[in-house]
């Protein structure tokens, strides 16, 4: 068990719906370690129903785990930094679309605003990548963030090199370890597994 007592974690979910169950499991674990979760969802994550569950079910599950209402607007995400609401921001799952926006400083959703607002305090952001094109067109954006201060990555791997050769997914079981390392200013290694 990790000691995260009182650590305020912004828990941002973006639209990699097939990894939501793993993300929810990690959210539950972080709460069991004493973390306080401030839930945020991108518009796609909070608004699209899929074969993995309805949007309403997914939102309810995150609110039940965090025991907080989800931040779902840019306006509600903006005060995160000025009000010192978070010690660390976790984007889990983090799509390549979100990675590209963060790499290019685009703020056009609750998810990207939450990260941008949090970063004004020069605090760590942890990304748990889940994307089918991370090793294709999105690789350049990942590369930019790997060399950008305050960004840390949950260790990543190819999830199916034969059928999806450009797909990467984080090892969600390493989320808490990555958070502890990031809070100490270090990238958990190895980052590629």
ABEGO torsion letter per residue (X at the ends): XBBABGBBBBBBBBABAAAAAAAAAAAAAAAAAGBBBBBBBBAAAAABBBAAEBAAAAAAAAAAAAGBBBBABAAAAAAAAAAGABABBBBOBBBAAAAAAAAAGBBABAAAAAAAAAAAAGBBBBBBBBBAAAABAAAAAAAAAAABBGBBBBBBBBABAAABAABBBBBAAAAAAAAAAAAAGBBBOBABX
